[in-house]
Amino acid sequence: MPRWDRQTDVLVVGCGFAGAKAAIAAHDEGAKVLILEKMPDPGGISVCSFGGVRVAKSADAAFNYLRRTNGGTTPDDVLKTLAKGMQAMPAQLAKLARKLPVELSNREAHGNYPFDGYDTFAFVNVESIEGFDGAKAYPHVRGAPGGRLMFRFIEMCLEQRGLKPLTRTSAEELIVEKGRIVGLVARSRGKRLAIRAKRGVVLACGGFEGNAALQKQFWSEQPVLNAAFRGNTGDGIRMAQSVGAGLWHMWHYHGSYGFKHTDPAYPFGIRTKRLPDWLPGAGPRGDVRMPWILVNRRGRRFSNEYDPYLQDTGARSLGRYDPLVQDYAALPAWLIADAEGTKLYPFGRPTSNERGIAYEWSADNEAEIESGILQRASSIEALAQAIGVPGHELASTIEDWNAHCASQRDDDWGRPASSMMPILKPPFTYAAVWPIVSNTQGGPVHDARQRVINVNGKPIAGLYAAGEIGSVFGHLYLSGGNIAECFVGGRIAGREAALRGRG
C-alpha cells in the first residue's frame, strides 16, 4: 500500500466544464473533493468555446436525434441518459444561478441535420454576470465571449463551495488495489504526490488534440493542426488504458480547416472565420457569404466549402487519400478569393487558452498578407504557378465557379447559393489550408453512469469519465453537444463517485 500524501473522497482530474461540474455534484452529495489541473490556469478548451449548453424540450426527441447522428457507435442507454439530462439541464442551471449575479437565457436552436427530433433543441447561455469583464478576468484566453461567461459562472459555483483546483498538478498514474481504483500518483510543481481517493476518481481531463503522436495512430491524414489548447495530451486516455479501459470514437475529431501561422513560435492552427450553421433543405441565412473556394493539387474543387456544420465535418474532405497519386491530394488545400472577397471580413479566427499566446486577426486581412499567412497573386496564371497547380485546370475551375455563381447553382458540390461569391477581380488572395482539430471525441468507453468500462465490457471499480475524454459522439456532432455532455456527464460522474462507498 502506498504512503499517501493527501486523501480525499472524490478526486477530479481536470478543471474544464466537465471536471468543475463533477466536483460541484460530488460536493453537493457531501463528499470531500479535490480537483487537479495540470495547467497554470483552469478552463481547458471550455473557456474558449461558444459557451452554449445544449438542452432539449423533449428527452425522447433528443434521443431520436442523437441516435441517428451516432450511427450505432454508442449504446442507447448512454444516449437516453444524455437526452434526459439535456431536458433537465435548464432547471438545474437556474438552480445553480439562483444566488449568483448571473443572467441566463434560453433560445431555440435546431440540430444541425433534419433528423427526427432536430427541432427539440435549444441553448442555455450566460447573458451577463454583474461586474464581469471577460478580457480582464481571462487575459490569456482568445475565443468567444460566451465561453468566458459560462466558465466564470461555473467557477463562481466552485467558489461558493470552497472548491479551488490545485493547478500545475498533472495526474500520472492510477493506483489499483484489489481491482479497484483507490487513487493516483500526480506531480505538482516538480513534487511527486500519492493521492488517495476513498470513493472514486473522475477523469475529466479532455482529449488528445495536443498529442500529435497519438493522432498519427488513429488519423490517416497528417498533419492536423491543434486549434486552441496544448494541455489536452491524452493523459486520461493513457491512464485509463493502463487499467484495462476499452476505447471508442478515436477517429472522430471536431474540426474544420484553416491556416498555419508563419511564425513557428505560434503553436496553434487558425480556423477560418466561423459562419453560421445551416440546415440542409433550408440553407443558411440569405446574407451569409463565403468569398473563397478550396482547390486541391490538381487545381480542382473537391468539396462543399461550406458544409452545414463546418466546424464538425469541414476537415473531412481534406483527409481523403487519393490512390491515383498515392497521396493526399488536398493536404494542403488552397484557399482562393478575389480582391472584393478579401475585403469582406477577417478570414481567420484565432482561439487559445495559454499564457503568453495572444494573436488577433486583422479586420481587413492586410496584416496577414503582410506576414505571409495570406498571399497575393496578380493573375490566375501567377496564382497557378505560386501554388503549383496546372494553369489550365485552375483557370477552368474558376471559370466553372463563376458560372455557378451566376446561375446560383453549385451542381458540383451543392454549396448553398446564398454563400457563393464569384472570383473575378485581381489581385487574388490565396493560402494553404490544413485540417484543424478543435477537440477530439475519442477515449475510454463509459456507461450511462459514467463508469469507465474495460475491454471485457465490465466497469472498472472507482473510475469515472466525463466530457471529451471518451465523448459519446461517434459519427456526427451536435453543435454544443460536448458542453451538454460535460454538464450532464460531469454531474452524473460526480454524484456516482460521491455516493459510492459512502458509509
NORPE-V783188 format. One record per residue. PSI is psi in degrees with one decimal (NA if undefined). NEAR is the number of other ideal C-beta (glycine too) atoms within 8 Angstrom. D_FIRST is the distance of its C-alpha to the first C-alpha in Angstrom with 2 decimals. Layout:
PSI|NEAR|D_FIRST  PSI|NEAR|D_FIRST
This chain:
131.9|3|0.00  159.4|7|3.82  118.2|5|6.66  131.0|9|8.79  -31.9|6|12.41  155.8|9|13.92  147.7|6|13.69  172.3|12|16.34  -54.1|11|17.46  127.1|19|18.83  121.7|14|18.21  128.0|17|21.36  110.1|14|21.76  137.8|17|25.41  59.8|14|28.24  -155.3|17|31.31  -45.3|15|33.00  -47.1|19|30.30  -42.1|20|27.37  -43.2|16|29.55  -37.0|15|30.76  -42.2|19|27.29  -41.7|17|26.29  -46.5|16|29.58  -43.0|15|29.19  -43.4|17|25.66  -43.8|13|26.90  -14.0|7|29.99  8.9|11|28.02  9.1|6|26.51  149.3|12|23.11  131.8|6|21.71  138.3|14|21.80  130.7|11|20.79  129.3|15|22.76  136.6|16|22.07  118.8|14|25.20  -21.5|11|25.30  164.6|11|29.04  -27.6|5|30.91  140.6|10|32.51  171.9|12|31.42  -31.1|13|33.64  -138.0|15|32.97  -8.0|16|35.97  -44.2|14|36.36  -16.7|15|38.32  -8.4|15|40.61  179.9|12|41.52  -15.0|7|44.63  4.3|15|42.60  126.8|12|44.15  119.9|14|42.02  127.3|15|43.50  172.1|13|44.42  144.3|13|46.60  -37.0|7|49.34  124.4|9|48.61  -37.0|11|45.27  -43.5|8|47.20  -40.5|13|49.15  -41.7|16|46.12  -44.3|13|44.38  -42.9|11|47.51  -48.9|16|47.51  -39.5|15|43.81  -42.0|9|44.08  -38.7|10|47.08  -15.7|14|45.54  -6.1|14|42.37  34.1|7|44.26  14.0|4|42.08  -8.3|8|38.86  132.0|12|37.04  148.2|7|36.86  -39.0|7|39.36  -31.6|8|36.96  -43.9|12|35.05  -36.9|14|38.42  -38.3|11|39.73  -41.9|11|36.80  -43.7|15|37.47  -43.0|14|41.17  -39.0|9|40.71  -35.8|14|38.56  -35.0|15|41.33  -37.5|12|43.85  -15.5|8|41.88  -40.3|14|40.95  -43.3|10|44.18  -37.8|7|43.80  -41.4|10|40.13  -39.6|12|40.98  -37.3|9|43.96  -42.4|7|41.79  -35.1|10|39.40  -5.3|10|42.49  -40.7|6|44.26  20.1|4|43.66  153.5|11|43.60  58.3|5|46.64  132.5|11|46.07  122.6|7|48.72  153.8|11|47.70  155.4|8|50.04  118.7|8|50.17  141.4|7|52.35  138.9|5|53.10  108.2|10|52.03  160.0|8|52.46  168.1|12|50.10  -14.4|13|50.85  151.8|12|52.44  47.6|6|54.96  161.1|10|52.70  126.7|7|52.90  0.2|15|51.38  -24.8|13|51.75  9.6|7|53.70  -10.2|11|51.12  157.9|17|49.07  175.9|12|49.16  138.5|12|47.27  125.2|12|45.98  158.4|13|46.15  115.5|14|45.92  -40.6|7|49.53  155.5|8|49.12  125.7|13|47.05  123.6|6|49.11  7.9|5|49.26  132.0|9|46.97  108.0|6|47.87  -39.0|11|45.62  -36.4|6|46.80  -37.7|5|45.98  -36.0|9|42.67  70.6|13|41.39  -18.5|7|43.55  -0.1|11|41.27  132.5|13|41.63  120.8|12|44.40  -168.8|12|44.89  145.2|9|46.61  -31.6|7|47.01  -34.6|12|45.62  -41.5|15|42.11  -39.8|15|42.02  -48.6|16|43.49  -40.0|17|41.01  -37.6|15|37.98  -39.6|14|39.31  -47.5|14|39.73  -36.6|12|36.09  -40.3|10|35.03  -36.5|11|37.21  -38.7|12|35.42  -45.3|14|32.08  -37.2|9|33.77  -33.7|8|35.17  5.8|10|31.67  25.2|5|30.38  124.5|11|28.17  126.2|7|28.16  146.0|11|26.21  100.7|10|24.17  170.9|10|26.34  36.3|9|26.00  111.9|13|22.34  134.7|9|21.44  135.6|14|18.60  -39.1|9|17.48  130.8|8|14.68  146.7|12|13.16  126.6|11|9.51  132.9|9|9.68  122.3|7|8.07  41.3|4|10.92  7.3|5|13.44  140.8|8|12.93  122.4|15|12.54  -1.4|10|10.27  -163.7|14|11.08  164.6|16|12.13  130.1|13|12.73  167.1|12|16.21  120.3|10|18.77  111.3|10|21.05  42.5|5|24.19  -6.2|4|22.73  135.2|6|19.52  132.6|6|16.04  130.7|11|14.20  117.2|13|10.76  122.8|16|12.01  136.2|10|10.68  104.3|15|13.39  -31.9|8|13.65  -31.5|13|16.60  161.5|15|16.90  130.4|16|17.47  116.8|19|21.15  115.5|16|22.26  41.5|20|25.70  25.1|12|26.03  -171.5|17|29.25  -137.6|15|30.47  33.9|14|31.36  -16.7|17|34.80  15.5|10|33.60  90.5|10|32.42  -34.6|6|35.53  -41.2|6|33.77  -37.8|11|32.15  -37.3|13|35.52  -25.5|8|37.26  -18.8|5|35.36  -18.0|8|36.40  126.3|10|39.66  -36.7|5|42.69  138.9|11|44.61  143.4|8|43.74  159.7|6|43.53  122.1|14|42.47  137.9|12|42.46  126.8|13|39.83  -29.9|15|41.71  -26.9|13|39.77  122.7|15|36.13  -7.4|8|34.12  -21.2|11|30.74  91.5|17|30.24  19.0|9|28.97  20.8|12|27.11  -45.2|12|23.58  -36.0|17|22.67  -46.6|16|24.43  -46.5|8|22.53  -41.3|14|19.09  -41.6|18|20.33  -38.0|10|21.78  -19.7|8|18.61  17.3|12|17.17  11.4|8|20.59  142.8|14|22.80  162.6|9|26.52  152.5|12|28.91  160.7|12|32.29  24.7|15|35.21  -22.0|9|34.26  -22.2|7|37.97  112.9|13|38.95  151.2|15|39.21  112.4|13|41.26  160.4|15|43.79  -143.0|12|47.37  156.5|14|49.22  -157.2|13|49.98  152.9|15|50.49  138.8|9|48.94  145.6|11|49.60  -15.6|6|51.66  112.4|6|49.56  -15.0|4|46.63  -18.1|4|44.64  119.7|8|44.66  -4.2|7|41.54  150.7|13|42.51  155.5|12|45.01  112.9|16|47.58  149.6|15|48.40  157.2|14|52.03  133.6|9|53.20  120.4|8|51.90  156.3|9|54.83  143.0|7|54.68  154.9|10|53.31  160.8|11|56.07  124.0|12|56.59  133.6|7|58.16  -30.5|5|61.59  -30.3|5|61.89  172.9|8|61.24  175.7|12|60.20  150.0|7|62.18  -16.6|5|65.60  6.2|5|65.09  118.1|11|62.02  142.1|9|63.01  113.9|11|61.07  1.4|10|63.21  162.6|11|61.59  166.3|12|61.29  139.2|15|58.89  155.6|15|60.15  -169.5|12|58.55  -8.5|8|59.59  -6.3|9|62.65  18.7|14|63.78  147.5|8|63.40  149.7|12|61.65  5.0|12|58.84  170.8|10|57.51  112.1|8|58.11  -14.6|11|57.00  70.8|10|56.50  158.5|10|54.40  -40.8|10|54.08  83.3|12|50.53  -32.8|12|50.61  -19.0|13|47.16  -46.3|13|45.63  -1.1|9|47.93  -29.5|11|49.79  -16.6|15|47.78  -39.2|7|48.04  -23.9|9|51.58  -19.8|16|50.76  12.7|12|48.20  125.2|10|50.70  129.7|8|51.00  104.8|9|54.69  -24.1|5|55.33  -31.0|4|58.90  0.5|7|57.83  45.2|5|54.43  178.1|7|52.77  111.8|10|51.93  -12.8|11|55.36  28.6|13|54.12  98.8|12|51.44  164.3|8|52.62  169.3|14|55.10  123.1|13|57.85  133.4|14|58.56  130.8|13|62.29  164.2|14|64.22  -174.7|13|67.65  -39.6|10|68.86  -42.3|10|69.27  -33.9|12|65.85  -23.7|12|64.19  -9.5|7|65.62  -48.8|8|64.20  169.9|5|60.73  132.9|10|57.73  -24.6|16|56.45  157.6|13|52.85  87.0|10|50.20  142.8|10|47.38  146.6|12|44.04  154.2|15|41.03  84.7|18|38.18  133.3|11|37.54  138.0|6|38.66  -1.4|5|41.65  116.4|11|42.72  86.0|8|45.89  130.2|10|48.48  128.5|6|51.29  139.6|12|53.67  152.6|9|57.32  -29.9|4|59.50  8.4|6|62.14  1.3|13|60.05  -37.8|7|62.10  -34.6|8|59.25  -31.2|13|57.45  -38.9|12|60.68  -39.4|6|60.97  -15.9|9|57.43  -0.9|7|57.86  -44.4|12|55.32  150.5|13|58.48  166.7|9|61.57  148.4|9|65.25  144.0|12|67.90  -16.5|7|71.62  166.7|8|72.39  -37.3|11|70.92  -44.9|8|71.94  -36.8|9|70.12  -46.4|13|67.06  -41.9|14|66.98  -39.1|8|67.24  -37.1|9|64.49  -1.4|12|61.93  39.1|5|63.15  158.3|12|64.43  128.2|8|67.85  -41.3|11|70.32  -32.8|6|72.25  -45.5|12|69.11  -42.3|15|67.95  -40.7|11|71.47  -40.5|9|71.67  -46.5|13|68.29  -35.9|12|69.36  -45.2|8|72.78  -43.0|9|71.21  -45.1|12|68.85  -34.6|11|71.73  -40.0|8|73.64  -43.3|14|70.70  -39.8|10|70.68  -37.2|7|74.44  -10.4|6|74.19  37.6|7|70.98  120.1|6|69.51  87.3|10|66.74  -13.1|4|67.58  -49.8|7|65.16  0.4|9|61.82  25.4|6|62.56  140.9|12|61.77  138.0|10|62.94  -38.4|9|66.45  -17.5|11|65.90  -11.4|12|63.37  133.8|13|65.72  135.4|12|67.46  160.4|9|69.79  98.2|12|69.30  -42.9|6|72.74  119.7|5|73.06  162.5|8|72.11  153.1|7|70.24  133.6|15|67.43  138.1|17|63.81  159.4|14|61.19  147.8|11|57.55  137.3|10|54.94  150.5|13|52.40  162.1|16|49.00  141.1|13|46.45  129.3|16|44.33  119.1|16|40.93  -46.2|14|40.38  157.8|14|37.11  158.7|15|35.47  -14.7|15|34.94  157.5|16|32.61  -158.1|19|28.88  140.5|17|26.42  140.6|10|28.16  159.9|12|27.66  -171.5|11|29.32  -15.9|9|31.47  11.8|8|28.51  16.1|13|27.08  134.8|11|24.14  135.6|15|23.32  135.6|13|24.64  179.4|12|23.51  -14.4|6|26.05  7.4|5|26.75  14.6|6|27.70  146.1|6|24.78  142.9|10|22.82  113.6|14|19.26  128.9|7|17.55  5.5|12|16.73  129.1|16|18.56  157.9|16|22.08  146.6|18|24.71  146.6|19|27.87  -145.2|17|30.87  1.3|15|31.85  93.3|18|28.57  51.6|15|29.86  155.5|16|33.07  -14.8|11|35.11  115.0|17|38.14  12.9|12|38.81  -65.0|8|42.54  148.0|12|44.47  149.6|14|43.17  121.0|14|44.43  132.1|11|45.14  -0.2|12|42.77  -37.0|10|40.65  -38.0|14|37.45  -40.0|15|37.81  -46.1|16|38.38  -24.5|15|35.21  -44.7|17|33.26  -46.5|16|34.57  -52.8|13|34.50  -36.3|16|31.25  -43.7|19|29.51  -44.6|14|30.63  -46.6|15|29.52  -44.3|17|26.05  -42.5|21|25.52  -45.5|11|26.88  -44.7|13|24.96  -41.3|18|21.60  -37.3|17|22.66  -18.9|8|23.96  124.2|9|21.03  10.9|6|19.18  126.8|9|21.44  NA|2|21.98
